[in-house]
Every structure is written in structure tokens, then in C-alpha cells.
Amino acid sequence: MDRFSQGLSRRRAQRAAARRERRRTPSARELRAQARTQRAEDKLLQTEAMIHQEAARMRPGRRRQGSR
């Protein structure tokens, strides 16, 4: 429970807090952190795709016939 919920029952206080949280707009710090997290995830997925492509190229038996 928070300072806004004084005098309310536990259930009502939790509902009020949830309502406030949904209505609240994220701060600039939270937005920057969210963007940074998204960029890191994108970079990770890109790196993972590159690794899989390189591994597929290096697998034996999958080489092109004309390269000898």
C-alpha cells in the first residue's frame, strides 16, 4: 500500500494503486531505458541471426559444387 491508500481496505488500496499505475505516463528516464532495452534486444537478435547464417555456411556437406 502507498501513501494514497491510507484508510482504505487492502483490496481497495491495491485496486486504486493499479488504476493509478495504468493512468501514469512514463518518465523520461523510463522511456530512455525502454528504448535502450529495445536497441539491445534488436542488436542481440541481429547478432544471433548472423551466427546462424555463418554456422550454416560452415556446415560440411552444404558446400557448393562449383567452388573446387
mmCIF file of the N, C-alpha and C atoms, coordinates in Angstrom:
data_MODEL
# 
_entry.id   MODEL 
# 
loop_
_atom_site.group_PDB 
_atom_site.id 
_atom_site.type_symbol 
_atom_site.label_atom_id 
_atom_site.label_alt_id 
_atom_site.label_comp_id 
_atom_site.label_asym_id 
_atom_site.label_entity_id 
_atom_site.label_seq_id 
_atom_site.pdbx_PDB_ins_code 
_atom_site.Cartn_x 
_atom_site.Cartn_y 
_atom_site.Cartn_z 
_atom_site.occupancy 
_atom_site.B_iso_or_equiv 
_atom_site.pdbx_formal_charge 
_atom_site.auth_seq_id 
_atom_site.auth_comp_id 
_atom_site.auth_asym_id 
_atom_site.auth_atom_id 
_atom_site.pdbx_PDB_model_num 
ATOM 1   N N  . MET A 1 1  ? 0.846  -1.188  0.000   1.00 0.00 ? 1  MET A N  1 
ATOM 2   C CA . MET A 1 1  ? 0.000  0.000   0.000   1.00 0.00 ? 1  MET A CA 1 
ATOM 3   C C  . MET A 1 1  ? 0.888  1.247   0.000   1.00 0.00 ? 1  MET A C  1 
ATOM 4   N N  . ASP A 1 2  ? 0.389  2.295   -0.574  1.00 0.00 ? 2  ASP A N  1 
ATOM 5   C CA . ASP A 1 2  ? 1.155  3.527   -0.639  1.00 0.00 ? 2  ASP A CA 1 
ATOM 6   C C  . ASP A 1 2  ? 0.462  4.642   0.151   1.00 0.00 ? 2  ASP A C  1 
ATOM 7   N N  . ARG A 1 3  ? 1.025  5.802   0.114   1.00 0.00 ? 3  ARG A N  1 
ATOM 8   C CA . ARG A 1 3  ? 0.501  6.907   0.923   1.00 0.00 ? 3  ARG A CA 1 
ATOM 9   C C  . ARG A 1 3  ? -0.876 7.369   0.468   1.00 0.00 ? 3  ARG A C  1 
ATOM 10  N N  . PHE A 1 4  ? -1.260 7.076   -0.772  1.00 0.00 ? 4  PHE A N  1 
ATOM 11  C CA . PHE A 1 4  ? -2.569 7.475   -1.266  1.00 0.00 ? 4  PHE A CA 1 
ATOM 12  C C  . PHE A 1 4  ? -3.668 6.548   -0.770  1.00 0.00 ? 4  PHE A C  1 
ATOM 13  N N  . SER A 1 5  ? -3.298 5.400   -0.252  1.00 0.00 ? 5  SER A N  1 
ATOM 14  C CA . SER A 1 5  ? -4.265 4.362   0.096   1.00 0.00 ? 5  SER A CA 1 
ATOM 15  C C  . SER A 1 5  ? -4.589 4.302   1.581   1.00 0.00 ? 5  SER A C  1 
ATOM 16  N N  . GLN A 1 6  ? -4.165 5.281   2.343   1.00 0.00 ? 6  GLN A N  1 
ATOM 17  C CA . GLN A 1 6  ? -4.417 5.248   3.780   1.00 0.00 ? 6  GLN A CA 1 
ATOM 18  C C  . GLN A 1 6  ? -5.913 5.328   4.045   1.00 0.00 ? 6  GLN A C  1 
ATOM 19  N N  . GLY A 1 7  ? -6.384 4.483   4.942   1.00 0.00 ? 7  GLY A N  1 
ATOM 20  C CA . GLY A 1 7  ? -7.790 4.483   5.307   1.00 0.00 ? 7  GLY A CA 1 
ATOM 21  C C  . GLY A 1 7  ? -8.648 3.577   4.439   1.00 0.00 ? 7  GLY A C  1 
ATOM 22  N N  . LEU A 1 8  ? -8.072 2.948   3.410   1.00 0.00 ? 8  LEU A N  1 
ATOM 23  C CA . LEU A 1 8  ? -8.825 2.036   2.555   1.00 0.00 ? 8  LEU A CA 1 
ATOM 24  C C  . LEU A 1 8  ? -8.505 0.598   2.938   1.00 0.00 ? 8  LEU A C  1 
ATOM 25  N N  . SER A 1 9  ? -9.413 -0.301  2.604   1.00 0.00 ? 9  SER A N  1 
ATOM 26  C CA . SER A 1 9  ? -9.135 -1.714  2.841   1.00 0.00 ? 9  SER A CA 1 
ATOM 27  C C  . SER A 1 9  ? -7.997 -2.146  1.900   1.00 0.00 ? 9  SER A C  1 
ATOM 28  N N  . ARG A 1 10 ? -7.396 -3.256  2.212   1.00 0.00 ? 10 ARG A N  1 
ATOM 29  C CA . ARG A 1 10 ? -6.252 -3.730  1.421   1.00 0.00 ? 10 ARG A CA 1 
ATOM 30  C C  . ARG A 1 10 ? -6.632 -3.940  -0.055  1.00 0.00 ? 10 ARG A C  1 
ATOM 31  N N  . ARG A 1 11 ? -7.792 -4.560  -0.269  1.00 0.00 ? 11 ARG A N  1 
ATOM 32  C CA . ARG A 1 11 ? -8.222 -4.843  -1.649  1.00 0.00 ? 11 ARG A CA 1 
ATOM 33  C C  . ARG A 1 11 ? -8.480 -3.550  -2.418  1.00 0.00 ? 11 ARG A C  1 
ATOM 34  N N  . ARG A 1 12 ? -9.170 -2.606  -1.783  1.00 0.00 ? 12 ARG A N  1 
ATOM 35  C CA . ARG A 1 12 ? -9.453 -1.329  -2.442  1.00 0.00 ? 12 ARG A CA 1 
ATOM 36  C C  . ARG A 1 12 ? -8.170 -0.548  -2.701  1.00 0.00 ? 12 ARG A C  1 
ATOM 37  N N  . ALA A 1 13 ? -7.243 -0.619  -1.768  1.00 0.00 ? 13 ALA A N  1 
ATOM 38  C CA . ALA A 1 13 ? -5.974 0.085   -1.932  1.00 0.00 ? 13 ALA A CA 1 
ATOM 39  C C  . ALA A 1 13 ? -5.196 -0.481  -3.117  1.00 0.00 ? 13 ALA A C  1 
ATOM 40  N N  . GLN A 1 14 ? -5.196 -1.808  -3.259  1.00 0.00 ? 14 GLN A N  1 
ATOM 41  C CA . GLN A 1 14 ? -4.480 -2.430  -4.383  1.00 0.00 ? 14 GLN A CA 1 
ATOM 42  C C  . GLN A 1 14 ? -5.122 -2.041  -5.709  1.00 0.00 ? 14 GLN A C  1 
ATOM 43  N N  . ARG A 1 15 ? -6.456 -2.021  -5.734  1.00 0.00 ? 15 ARG A N  1 
ATOM 44  C CA . ARG A 1 15 ? -7.152 -1.624  -6.962  1.00 0.00 ? 15 ARG A CA 1 
ATOM 45  C C  . ARG A 1 15 ? -6.840 -0.181  -7.323  1.00 0.00 ? 15 ARG A C  1 
ATOM 46  N N  . ALA A 1 16 ? -6.854 0.690   -6.322  1.00 0.00 ? 16 ALA A N  1 
ATOM 47  C CA . ALA A 1 16 ? -6.576 2.108   -6.561  1.00 0.00 ? 16 ALA A CA 1 
ATOM 48  C C  . ALA A 1 16 ? -5.152 2.287   -7.072  1.00 0.00 ? 16 ALA A C  1 
ATOM 49  N N  . ALA A 1 17 ? -4.213 1.557   -6.486  1.00 0.00 ? 17 ALA A N  1 
ATOM 50  C CA . ALA A 1 17 ? -2.816 1.655   -6.924  1.00 0.00 ? 17 ALA A CA 1 
ATOM 51  C C  . ALA A 1 17 ? -2.667 1.162   -8.360  1.00 0.00 ? 17 ALA A C  1 
ATOM 52  N N  . ALA A 1 18 ? -3.340 0.074   -8.711  1.00 0.00 ? 18 ALA A N  1 
ATOM 53  C CA . ALA A 1 18 ? -3.281 -0.455  -10.074 1.00 0.00 ? 18 ALA A CA 1 
ATOM 54  C C  . ALA A 1 18 ? -3.865 0.556   -11.058 1.00 0.00 ? 18 ALA A C  1 
ATOM 55  N N  . ARG A 1 19 ? -4.958 1.193   -10.665 1.00 0.00 ? 19 ARG A N  1 
ATOM 56  C CA . ARG A 1 19 ? -5.589 2.188   -11.537 1.00 0.00 ? 19 ARG A CA 1 
ATOM 57  C C  . ARG A 1 19 ? -4.643 3.363   -11.774 1.00 0.00 ? 19 ARG A C  1 
ATOM 58  N N  . ARG A 1 20 ? -4.009 3.837   -10.707 1.00 0.00 ? 20 ARG A N  1 
ATOM 59  C CA . ARG A 1 20 ? -3.059 4.946   -10.834 1.00 0.00 ? 20 ARG A CA 1 
ATOM 60  C C  . ARG A 1 20 ? -1.889 4.559   -11.725 1.00 0.00 ? 20 ARG A C  1 
ATOM 61  N N  . GLU A 1 21 ? -1.400 3.338   -11.590 1.00 0.00 ? 21 GLU A N  1 
ATOM 62  C CA . GLU A 1 21 ? -0.244 2.881   -12.364 1.00 0.00 ? 21 GLU A CA 1 
ATOM 63  C C  . GLU A 1 21 ? -0.588 2.837   -13.856 1.00 0.00 ? 21 GLU A C  1 
ATOM 64  N N  . ARG A 1 22 ? -1.781 2.382   -14.184 1.00 0.00 ? 22 ARG A N  1 
ATOM 65  C CA . ARG A 1 22 ? -2.191 2.330   -15.593 1.00 0.00 ? 22 ARG A CA 1 
ATOM 66  C C  . ARG A 1 22 ? -2.305 3.729   -16.176 1.00 0.00 ? 22 ARG A C  1 
ATOM 67  N N  . ARG A 1 23 ? -2.779 4.658   -15.388 1.00 0.00 ? 23 ARG A N  1 
ATOM 68  C CA . ARG A 1 23 ? -3.026 6.023   -15.857 1.00 0.00 ? 23 ARG A CA 1 
ATOM 69  C C  . ARG A 1 23 ? -1.735 6.837   -15.950 1.00 0.00 ? 23 ARG A C  1 
ATOM 70  N N  . ARG A 1 24 ? -0.742 6.434   -15.210 1.00 0.00 ? 24 ARG A N  1 
ATOM 71  C CA . ARG A 1 24 ? 0.507  7.192   -15.115 1.00 0.00 ? 24 ARG A CA 1 
ATOM 72  C C  . ARG A 1 24 ? 1.278  7.166   -16.437 1.00 0.00 ? 24 ARG A C  1 
ATOM 73  N N  . THR A 1 25 ? 1.860  8.302   -16.818 1.00 0.00 ? 25 THR A N  1 
ATOM 74  C CA . THR A 1 25 ? 2.698  8.331   -18.018 1.00 0.00 ? 25 THR A CA 1 
ATOM 75  C C  . THR A 1 25 ? 4.140  8.065   -17.592 1.00 0.00 ? 25 THR A C  1 
ATOM 76  N N  . PRO A 1 26 ? 4.881  7.316   -18.391 1.00 0.00 ? 26 PRO A N  1 
ATOM 77  C CA . PRO A 1 26 ? 6.262  7.003   -18.024 1.00 0.00 ? 26 PRO A CA 1 
ATOM 78  C C  . PRO A 1 26 ? 7.147  8.254   -18.030 1.00 0.00 ? 26 PRO A C  1 
ATOM 79  N N  . SER A 1 27 ? 8.108  8.277   -17.136 1.00 0.00 ? 27 SER A N  1 
ATOM 80  C CA . SER A 1 27 ? 9.025  9.411   -17.064 1.00 0.00 ? 27 SER A CA 1 
ATOM 81  C C  . SER A 1 27 ? 10.025 9.335   -18.215 1.00 0.00 ? 27 SER A C  1 
ATOM 82  N N  . ALA A 1 28 ? 10.753 10.403  -18.433 1.00 0.00 ? 28 ALA A N  1 
ATOM 83  C CA . ALA A 1 28 ? 11.756 10.438  -19.496 1.00 0.00 ? 28 ALA A CA 1 
ATOM 84  C C  . ALA A 1 28 ? 12.819 9.367   -19.254 1.00 0.00 ? 28 ALA A C  1 
ATOM 85  N N  . ARG A 1 29 ? 13.182 9.170   -18.004 1.00 0.00 ? 29 ARG A N  1 
ATOM 86  C CA . ARG A 1 29 ? 14.184 8.151   -17.661 1.00 0.00 ? 29 ARG A CA 1 
ATOM 87  C C  . ARG A 1 29 ? 13.685 6.755   -18.038 1.00 0.00 ? 29 ARG A C  1 
ATOM 88  N N  . GLU A 1 30 ? 12.413 6.490   -17.735 1.00 0.00 ? 30 GLU A N  1 
ATOM 89  C CA . GLU A 1 30 ? 11.840 5.183   -18.068 1.00 0.00 ? 30 GLU A CA 1 
ATOM 90  C C  . GLU A 1 30 ? 11.765 4.990   -19.577 1.00 0.00 ? 30 GLU A C  1 
ATOM 91  N N  . LEU A 1 31 ? 11.412 6.041   -20.304 1.00 0.00 ? 31 LEU A N  1 
ATOM 92  C CA . LEU A 1 31 ? 11.339 5.950   -21.768 1.00 0.00 ? 31 LEU A CA 1 
ATOM 93  C C  . LEU A 1 31 ? 12.711 5.694   -22.370 1.00 0.00 ? 31 LEU A C  1 
ATOM 94  N N  . ARG A 1 32 ? 13.728 6.373   -21.850 1.00 0.00 ? 32 ARG A N  1 
ATOM 95  C CA . ARG A 1 32 ? 15.108 6.144   -22.344 1.00 0.00 ? 32 ARG A CA 1 
ATOM 96  C C  . ARG A 1 32 ? 15.550 4.720   -22.057 1.00 0.00 ? 32 ARG A C  1 
ATOM 97  N N  . ALA A 1 33 ? 15.237 4.232   -20.863 1.00 0.00 ? 33 ALA A N  1 
ATOM 98  C CA . ALA A 1 33 ? 15.616 2.865   -20.503 1.00 0.00 ? 33 ALA A CA 1 
ATOM 99  C C  . ALA A 1 33 ? 14.897 1.860   -21.397 1.00 0.00 ? 33 ALA A C  1 
ATOM 100 N N  . GLN A 1 34 ? 13.647 2.115   -21.684 1.00 0.00 ? 34 GLN A N  1 
ATOM 101 C CA . GLN A 1 34 ? 12.875 1.232   -22.556 1.00 0.00 ? 34 GLN A CA 1 
ATOM 102 C C  . GLN A 1 34 ? 13.470 1.217   -23.968 1.00 0.00 ? 34 GLN A C  1 
ATOM 103 N N  . ALA A 1 35 ? 13.851 2.391   -24.479 1.00 0.00 ? 35 ALA A N  1 
ATOM 104 C CA . ALA A 1 35 ? 14.451 2.481   -25.816 1.00 0.00 ? 35 ALA A CA 1 
ATOM 105 C C  . ALA A 1 35 ? 15.800 1.769   -25.841 1.00 0.00 ? 35 ALA A C  1 
ATOM 106 N N  . ARG A 1 36 ? 16.575 1.951   -24.782 1.00 0.00 ? 36 ARG A N  1 
ATOM 107 C CA . ARG A 1 36 ? 17.885 1.304   -24.700 1.00 0.00 ? 36 ARG A CA 1 
ATOM 108 C C  . ARG A 1 36 ? 17.732 -0.222  -24.673 1.00 0.00 ? 36 ARG A C  1 
ATOM 109 N N  . THR A 1 37 ? 16.761 -0.696  -23.937 1.00 0.00 ? 37 THR A N  1 
ATOM 110 C CA . THR A 1 37 ? 16.491 -2.138  -23.867 1.00 0.00 ? 37 THR A CA 1 
ATOM 111 C C  . THR A 1 37 ? 16.083 -2.661  -25.231 1.00 0.00 ? 37 THR A C  1 
ATOM 112 N N  . GLN A 1 38 ? 15.228 -1.920  -25.923 1.00 0.00 ? 38 GLN A N  1 
ATOM 113 C CA . GLN A 1 38 ? 14.774 -2.345  -27.249 1.00 0.00 ? 38 GLN A CA 1 
ATOM 114 C C  . GLN A 1 38 ? 15.941 -2.401  -28.227 1.00 0.00 ? 38 GLN A C  1 
ATOM 115 N N  . ARG A 1 39 ? 16.821 -1.395  -28.186 1.00 0.00 ? 39 ARG A N  1 
ATOM 116 C CA . ARG A 1 39 ? 18.000 -1.405  -29.074 1.00 0.00 ? 39 ARG A CA 1 
ATOM 117 C C  . ARG A 1 39 ? 18.897 -2.591  -28.772 1.00 0.00 ? 39 ARG A C  1 
ATOM 118 N N  . ALA A 1 40 ? 19.094 -2.900  -27.500 1.00 0.00 ? 40 ALA A N  1 
ATOM 119 C CA . ALA A 1 40 ? 19.938 -4.029  -27.113 1.00 0.00 ? 40 ALA A CA 1 
ATOM 120 C C  . ALA A 1 40 ? 19.330 -5.342  -27.592 1.00 0.00 ? 40 ALA A C  1 
ATOM 121 N N  . GLU A 1 41 ? 18.019 -5.491  -27.469 1.00 0.00 ? 41 GLU A N  1 
ATOM 122 C CA . GLU A 1 41 ? 17.351 -6.707  -27.934 1.00 0.00 ? 41 GLU A CA 1 
ATOM 123 C C  . GLU A 1 41 ? 17.466 -6.845  -29.446 1.00 0.00 ? 41 GLU A C  1 
ATOM 124 N N  . ASP A 1 42 ? 17.293 -5.739  -30.169 1.00 0.00 ? 42 ASP A N  1 
ATOM 125 C CA . ASP A 1 42 ? 17.419 -5.769  -31.627 1.00 0.00 ? 42 ASP A CA 1 
ATOM 126 C C  . ASP A 1 42 ? 18.828 -6.181  -32.049 1.00 0.00 ? 42 ASP A C  1 
ATOM 127 N N  . LYS A 1 43 ? 19.811 -5.623  -31.361 1.00 0.00 ? 43 LYS A N  1 
ATOM 128 C CA . LYS A 1 43 ? 21.203 -5.948  -31.680 1.00 0.00 ? 43 LYS A CA 1 
ATOM 129 C C  . LYS A 1 43 ? 21.485 -7.427  -31.390 1.00 0.00 ? 43 LYS A C  1 
ATOM 130 N N  . LEU A 1 44 ? 20.949 -7.926  -30.297 1.00 0.00 ? 44 LEU A N  1 
ATOM 131 C CA . LEU A 1 44 ? 21.140 -9.326  -29.939 1.00 0.00 ? 44 LEU A CA 1 
ATOM 132 C C  . LEU A 1 44 ? 20.519 -10.252 -30.985 1.00 0.00 ? 44 LEU A C  1 
ATOM 133 N N  . LEU A 1 45 ? 19.306 -9.934  -31.426 1.00 0.00 ? 45 LEU A N  1 
ATOM 134 C CA . LEU A 1 45 ? 18.647 -10.750 -32.449 1.00 0.00 ? 45 LEU A CA 1 
ATOM 135 C C  . LEU A 1 45 ? 19.414 -10.710 -33.764 1.00 0.00 ? 45 LEU A C  1 
ATOM 136 N N  . GLN A 1 46 ? 19.939 -9.552  -34.108 1.00 0.00 ? 46 GLN A N  1 
ATOM 137 C CA . GLN A 1 46 ? 20.725 -9.409  -35.336 1.00 0.00 ? 46 GLN A CA 1 
ATOM 138 C C  . GLN A 1 46 ? 21.997 -10.254 -35.253 1.00 0.00 ? 46 GLN A C  1 
ATOM 139 N N  . THR A 1 47 ? 22.665 -10.206 -34.120 1.00 0.00 ? 47 THR A N  1 
ATOM 140 C CA . THR A 1 47 ? 23.886 -10.988 -33.913 1.00 0.00 ? 47 THR A CA 1 
ATOM 141 C C  . THR A 1 47 ? 23.573 -12.475 -33.974 1.00 0.00 ? 47 THR A C  1 
ATOM 142 N N  . GLU A 1 48 ? 22.479 -12.871 -33.364 1.00 0.00 ? 48 GLU A N  1 
ATOM 143 C CA . GLU A 1 48 ? 22.089 -14.274 -33.361 1.00 0.00 ? 48 GLU A CA 1 
ATOM 144 C C  . GLU A 1 48 ? 21.812 -14.766 -34.785 1.00 0.00 ? 48 GLU A C  1 
ATOM 145 N N  . ALA A 1 49 ? 21.150 -13.949 -35.584 1.00 0.00 ? 49 ALA A N  1 
ATOM 146 C CA . ALA A 1 49 ? 20.873 -14.319 -36.971 1.00 0.00 ? 49 ALA A CA 1 
ATOM 147 C C  . ALA A 1 49 ? 22.169 -14.462 -37.759 1.00 0.00 ? 49 ALA A C  1 
ATOM 148 N N  . MET A 1 50 ? 23.111 -13.555 -37.519 1.00 0.00 ? 50 MET A N  1 
ATOM 149 C CA . MET A 1 50 ? 24.410 -13.632 -38.208 1.00 0.00 ? 50 MET A CA 1 
ATOM 150 C C  . MET A 1 50 ? 25.143 -14.924 -37.834 1.00 0.00 ? 50 MET A C  1 
ATOM 151 N N  . ILE A 1 51 ? 25.111 -15.276 -36.573 1.00 0.00 ? 51 ILE A N  1 
ATOM 152 C CA . ILE A 1 51 ? 25.775 -16.503 -36.107 1.00 0.00 ? 51 ILE A CA 1 
ATOM 153 C C  . ILE A 1 51 ? 25.171 -17.717 -36.785 1.00 0.00 ? 51 ILE A C  1 
ATOM 154 N N  . HIS A 1 52 ? 23.843 -17.757 -36.889 1.00 0.00 ? 52 HIS A N  1 
ATOM 155 C CA . HIS A 1 52 ? 23.183 -18.897 -37.528 1.00 0.00 ? 52 HIS A CA 1 
ATOM 156 C C  . HIS A 1 52 ? 23.527 -18.973 -39.016 1.00 0.00 ? 52 HIS A C  1 
ATOM 157 N N  . GLN A 1 53 ? 23.600 -17.830 -39.679 1.00 0.00 ? 53 GLN A N  1 
ATOM 158 C CA . GLN A 1 53 ? 23.961 -17.820 -41.099 1.00 0.00 ? 53 GLN A CA 1 
ATOM 159 C C  . GLN A 1 53 ? 25.387 -18.321 -41.292 1.00 0.00 ? 53 GLN A C  1 
ATOM 160 N N  . GLU A 1 54 ? 26.289 -17.856 -40.451 1.00 0.00 ? 54 GLU A N  1 
ATOM 161 C CA . GLU A 1 54 ? 27.686 -18.277 -40.554 1.00 0.00 ? 54 GLU A CA 1 
ATOM 162 C C  . GLU A 1 54 ? 27.823 -19.770 -40.262 1.00 0.00 ? 54 GLU A C  1 
ATOM 163 N N  . ALA A 1 55 ? 27.098 -20.260 -39.285 1.00 0.00 ? 55 ALA A N  1 
ATOM 164 C CA . ALA A 1 55 ? 27.145 -21.683 -38.950 1.00 0.00 ? 55 ALA A CA 1 
ATOM 165 C C  . ALA A 1 55 ? 26.615 -22.520 -40.109 1.00 0.00 ? 55 ALA A C  1 
ATOM 166 N N  . ALA A 1 56 ? 25.558 -22.047 -40.761 1.00 0.00 ? 56 ALA A N  1 
ATOM 167 C CA . ALA A 1 56 ? 25.002 -22.770 -41.904 1.00 0.00 ? 56 ALA A CA 1 
ATOM 168 C C  . ALA A 1 56 ? 26.022 -22.833 -43.041 1.00 0.00 ? 56 ALA A C  1 
ATOM 169 N N  . ARG A 1 57 ? 26.790 -21.761 -43.238 1.00 0.00 ? 57 ARG A N  1 
ATOM 170 C CA . ARG A 1 57 ? 27.815 -21.744 -44.296 1.00 0.00 ? 57 ARG A CA 1 
ATOM 171 C C  . ARG A 1 57 ? 28.956 -22.699 -43.982 1.00 0.00 ? 57 ARG A C  1 
ATOM 172 N N  . MET A 1 58 ? 29.240 -22.890 -42.709 1.00 0.00 ? 58 MET A N  1 
ATOM 173 C CA . MET A 1 58 ? 30.405 -23.699 -42.320 1.00 0.00 ? 58 MET A CA 1 
ATOM 174 C C  . MET A 1 58 ? 30.087 -25.190 -42.203 1.00 0.00 ? 58 MET A C  1 
ATOM 175 N N  . ARG A 1 59 ? 28.820 -25.562 -42.222 1.00 0.00 ? 59 ARG A N  1 
ATOM 176 C CA . ARG A 1 59 ? 28.452 -26.971 -42.075 1.00 0.00 ? 59 ARG A CA 1 
ATOM 177 C C  . ARG A 1 59 ? 28.972 -27.786 -43.254 1.00 0.00 ? 59 ARG A C  1 
ATOM 178 N N  . PRO A 1 60 ? 29.539 -28.960 -42.969 1.00 0.00 ? 60 PRO A N  1 
ATOM 179 C CA . PRO A 1 60 ? 30.016 -29.813 -44.062 1.00 0.00 ? 60 PRO A CA 1 
ATOM 180 C C  . PRO A 1 60 ? 28.834 -30.407 -44.828 1.00 0.00 ? 60 PRO A C  1 
ATOM 181 N N  . GLY A 1 61 ? 29.069 -30.668 -46.138 1.00 0.00 ? 61 GLY A N  1 
ATOM 182 C CA . GLY A 1 61 ? 28.025 -31.257 -46.954 1.00 0.00 ? 61 GLY A CA 1 
ATOM 183 C C  . GLY A 1 61 ? 27.074 -30.237 -47.552 1.00 0.00 ? 61 GLY A C  1 
ATOM 184 N N  . ARG A 1 62 ? 27.205 -29.010 -47.193 1.00 0.00 ? 62 ARG A N  1 
ATOM 185 C CA . ARG A 1 62 ? 26.320 -27.971 -47.711 1.00 0.00 ? 62 ARG A CA 1 
ATOM 186 C C  . ARG A 1 62 ? 27.072 -27.041 -48.658 1.00 0.00 ? 62 ARG A C  1 
ATOM 187 N N  . ARG A 1 63 ? 28.249 -27.408 -49.039 1.00 0.00 ? 63 ARG A N  1 
ATOM 188 C CA . ARG A 1 63 ? 29.063 -26.527 -49.883 1.00 0.00 ? 63 ARG A CA 1 
ATOM 189 C C  . ARG A 1 63 ? 28.626 -26.605 -51.328 1.00 0.00 ? 63 ARG A C  1 
ATOM 190 N N  . ARG A 1 64 ? 28.897 -25.555 -52.057 1.00 0.00 ? 64 ARG A N  1 
ATOM 191 C CA . ARG A 1 64 ? 28.552 -25.517 -53.477 1.00 0.00 ? 64 ARG A CA 1 
ATOM 192 C C  . ARG A 1 64 ? 29.493 -26.433 -54.254 1.00 0.00 ? 64 ARG A C  1 
ATOM 193 N N  . GLN A 1 65 ? 28.972 -27.041 -55.281 1.00 0.00 ? 65 GLN A N  1 
ATOM 194 C CA . GLN A 1 65 ? 29.762 -27.993 -56.068 1.00 0.00 ? 65 GLN A CA 1 
ATOM 195 C C  . GLN A 1 65 ? 30.781 -27.281 -56.969 1.00 0.00 ? 65 GLN A C  1 
ATOM 196 N N  . GLY A 1 66 ? 30.504 -26.104 -57.419 1.00 0.00 ? 66 GLY A N  1 
ATOM 197 C CA . GLY A 1 66 ? 31.360 -25.431 -58.379 1.00 0.00 ? 66 GLY A CA 1 
ATOM 198 C C  . GLY A 1 66 ? 32.553 -24.694 -57.775 1.00 0.00 ? 66 GLY A C  1 
ATOM 199 N N  . SER A 1 67 ? 32.799 -24.790 -56.508 1.00 0.00 ? 67 SER A N  1 
ATOM 200 C CA . SER A 1 67 ? 33.849 -23.983 -55.881 1.00 0.00 ? 67 SER A CA 1 
ATOM 201 C C  . SER A 1 67 ? 35.202 -24.666 -55.863 1.00 0.00 ? 67 SER A C  1 
ATOM 202 N N  . ARG A 1 68 ? 35.343 -25.862 -56.423 1.00 0.00 ? 68 ARG A N  1 
ATOM 203 C CA . ARG A 1 68 ? 36.639 -26.559 -56.402 1.00 0.00 ? 68 ARG A CA 1 
ATOM 204 C C  . ARG A 1 68 ? 37.560 -26.138 -57.453 1.00 0.00 ? 68 ARG A C  1 
# 
